[in-house]
């Protein structure tokens, strides 16, 4: 699957990692629901780090349809809330 990290580019991630990414997504949603800014920030960075480490970057000149779009590492809790639907960032 192709994941876009806003402001960084696209990464291909094998779908076998979806369970691990969903766990981080659930933790991110819980931190957001609790208004836990520190938990949100740490979990967002963990999710982005997992996508970067598990995936392979696409060339900068490549523009493929992204199945998932993740916020940039500096996104605020409110900005991410605006991005979310009931499904979270990672559809499961």
C-alpha positions in Angstrom: 0.0 0.0 0.0 1.1 3.6 -0.6 1.2 6.0 2.3 1.7 9.7 2.0 3.2 11.6 4.9 2.2 15.2 4.3 5.1 17.4 3.6 7.5 14.5 3.2 6.4 12.3 0.3 5.1 8.8 -0.3 6.2 5.4 1.1 5.2 1.9 0.0 4.4 -0.3 3.0 3.6 -4.0 2.9 0.1 -4.7 4.0 1.4 -7.3 6.4 2.3 -4.4 8.7 -1.2 -3.1 8.9 -1.9 -4.7 12.3 1.0 -2.9 13.9 0.1 0.4 12.3 -3.5 0.0 13.4 -2.4 -0.5 17.0 -0.5 2.8 16.9 -3.5 4.5 15.2 -5.8 3.3 18.0 -3.3 4.7 20.6 -3.3 8.0 18.7 -7.1 8.2 18.7 -7.2 7.4 22.4 -4.7 10.2 23.2 -6.8 12.6 21.0 -10.0 11.6 22.7 -8.4 12.3 26.1 -6.9 15.6 24.9 -3.5 14.2 25.9 -1.2 16.4 23.9 2.0 14.6 25.1 0.6 11.2 24.3 -0.7 12.4 21.0 2.7 13.9 20.0 4.6 10.7 21.1 2.2 8.4 19.4 2.1 10.4 16.2 5.9 10.3 16.0 5.9 6.6 16.7 3.3 6.0 13.9 5.3 8.1 11.4 8.6 6.4 12.5 7.0 3.0 11.9 5.8 3.9 8.4 9.2 5.2 7.6 11.1 2.2 8.9 8.7 -0.4 7.5 8.3 1.2 4.2 10.4 2.2 1.2 10.3 5.8 -0.1 9.0 6.3 -3.6 11.0 8.6 -5.8 10.3 12.3 -5.4 9.1 12.6 -9.0 6.6 9.7 -8.5 3.0 10.6 -7.7 0.9 7.6 -7.1 -2.6 7.5 -5.5 -2.1 7.2 -1.7 -4.2 4.7 0.1 -3.4 6.4 3.4 -2.5 10.0 4.3 -0.8 10.8 7.5 -0.1 14.2 9.0 3.3 15.8 9.1 5.3 15.4 12.4 4.5 19.0 13.4 0.7 18.7 13.0 -1.2 19.8 16.0 -3.8 17.7 17.8 -6.6 20.0 16.3 -5.2 19.7 12.8 -5.2 15.9 13.0 -8.7 15.9 14.5 -9.8 17.8 11.4 -8.2 15.1 9.2 -9.9 12.2 10.9 -13.1 10.4 10.2 -14.5 7.8 12.5 -12.2 5.2 11.0 -8.9 6.8 12.2 -5.9 7.4 10.1 -5.4 3.8 9.2 -8.5 2.0 7.9 -8.8 -1.4 9.7 
